[in-house]
Amino acid sequence: MEKRDEAGEYHSKDFEWEFLQNIVENDPSLSHHLHHHQDFSKYSPNSQPWQDFHSRHSSGKFFKERRYLLKEFPELVSCGENSKLLEIGCGNGSTVLPILRGSKNITVYACDCSSEALVRTKENIDRAIDLVDNFRSFCCDFSTSEFPDWMACDHCRDKFMVNHSEGSESKHCIGGVDFVTLIFTLSAVPKERMPRAIKECFSVLKPGGLLLFRDYGNC
Ligand SMILES: C[S@@+](CC[C@H](N)C(=O)[O-])C[C@H]1O[C@@H](n2cnc3c(N)ncnc32)[C@H](O)[C@@H]1O
């Protein structure tokens, strides 16, 4: 197969692209994906457009388990026991589910700015896996808010940033995470808020932890 065709074949598995294109082109609240030189400061920081999006598309059409992720990121399989992962912008659970299936050592934390998305994720997990005791989700817009204190308290965050030493799990916080995943989420963040959002990811990532991302965009 030609290299170009191979790439096409690979990416075609992520979404039903024509369906997605149709939705983005016809939804004014998603127009920032189309106009690259727009002034994003006029967008309200709230997450209503995503909430509306997930409410409108509750049929699961966007749910496609990303089975390739464990091959793409083998660290998710080889990691030690009690590893922790934060999936940001979990959507319908397309990323969370293969990780829960394939990596028994990982506790998965998932957030989304849309509470509707969290409901979809939970439904898809319950449908696919019998007993799940290593999953927890919460609502958060990581481009405008901090992750909750129970994820990494101020003491741990200071240690990560300044001393580069490990925080520790306590009754107040889980001591940060070993992995952060941003799978097709960063492109949803307006450019002007990206630096703040990335900084927030690192504030809960343990020293030596990995930020794993996959996305599309213009080269
Ligand atoms: C294209 S979906 C990707 C979903 C999932 N990561 C996957 O692998 O399919 C992007 C998700 O990010 C969420 N999102 C967008 N902006 C966000 C933000 N600032 N903070 C948290 N979640 C956000 C949206 O609600 C949506 O569910």
Ligand as a Chemical Component Dictionary entry (heavy atoms), coordinates in Angstrom:
data_LIG
# 
_chem_comp.id                   LIG 
_chem_comp.type                 NON-POLYMER 
_chem_comp.pdbx_formal_charge   0 
_chem_comp.three_letter_code    LIG 
# 
loop_
_chem_comp_atom.comp_id 
_chem_comp_atom.atom_id 
_chem_comp_atom.alt_atom_id 
_chem_comp_atom.type_symbol 
_chem_comp_atom.charge 
_chem_comp_atom.model_Cartn_x 
_chem_comp_atom.model_Cartn_y 
_chem_comp_atom.model_Cartn_z 
_chem_comp_atom.pdbx_ordinal 
LIG C1  C1  C 0  -13.304 15.202 19.915 1  
LIG S1  S1  S 1  -13.800 14.812 21.550 2  
LIG C2  C2  C 0  -12.561 13.590 22.005 3  
LIG C3  C3  C 0  -13.096 12.607 23.010 4  
LIG C4  C4  C 0  -12.142 11.518 23.483 5  
LIG N1  N1  N 0  -10.907 12.021 24.009 6  
LIG C5  C5  C 0  -11.884 10.495 22.413 7  
LIG O1  O1  O 0  -10.798 9.918  22.369 8  
LIG O2  O2  O -1 -12.799 10.237 21.625 9  
LIG C6  C6  C 0  -13.275 16.234 22.496 10 
LIG C7  C7  C 0  -13.871 16.226 23.900 11 
LIG O3  O3  O 0  -13.238 17.237 24.675 12 
LIG C8  C8  C 0  -14.215 17.900 25.462 13 
LIG N2  N2  N 0  -13.677 19.241 25.714 14 
LIG C9  C9  C 0  -13.585 20.281 24.848 15 
LIG N3  N3  N 0  -12.995 21.335 25.433 16 
LIG C10 C10 C 0  -12.707 20.949 26.707 17 
LIG C11 C11 C 0  -12.122 21.612 27.820 18 
LIG N4  N4  N 0  -11.685 22.882 27.725 19 
LIG N5  N5  N 0  -11.987 20.942 28.996 20 
LIG C12 C12 C 0  -12.433 19.662 29.096 21 
LIG N6  N6  N 0  -13.005 18.988 28.075 22 
LIG C13 C13 C 0  -13.137 19.615 26.894 23 
LIG C14 C14 C 0  -15.488 17.867 24.632 24 
LIG O4  O4  O 0  -16.671 17.948 25.400 25 
LIG C15 C15 C 0  -15.353 16.513 23.939 26 
LIG O5  O5  O 0  -16.008 15.511 24.676 27 
# 
loop_
_chem_comp_bond.comp_id 
_chem_comp_bond.atom_id_1 
_chem_comp_bond.atom_id_2 
_chem_comp_bond.value_order 
_chem_comp_bond.pdbx_ordinal 
LIG C1  S1  SING 1  
LIG S1  C2  SING 2  
LIG S1  C6  SING 3  
LIG C2  C3  SING 4  
LIG C3  C4  SING 5  
LIG C4  N1  SING 6  
LIG C4  C5  SING 7  
LIG C5  O1  DOUB 8  
LIG C5  O2  SING 9  
LIG C6  C7  SING 10 
LIG C7  O3  SING 11 
LIG C7  C15 SING 12 
LIG O3  C8  SING 13 
LIG C8  N2  SING 14 
LIG C8  C14 SING 15 
LIG N2  C9  SING 16 
LIG N2  C13 SING 17 
LIG C9  N3  DOUB 18 
LIG N3  C10 SING 19 
LIG C10 C11 SING 20 
LIG C10 C13 DOUB 21 
LIG C11 N4  SING 22 
LIG C11 N5  DOUB 23 
LIG N5  C12 SING 24 
LIG C12 N6  DOUB 25 
LIG N6  C13 SING 26 
LIG C14 O4  SING 27 
LIG C14 C15 SING 28 
LIG C15 O5  SING 29 
# 
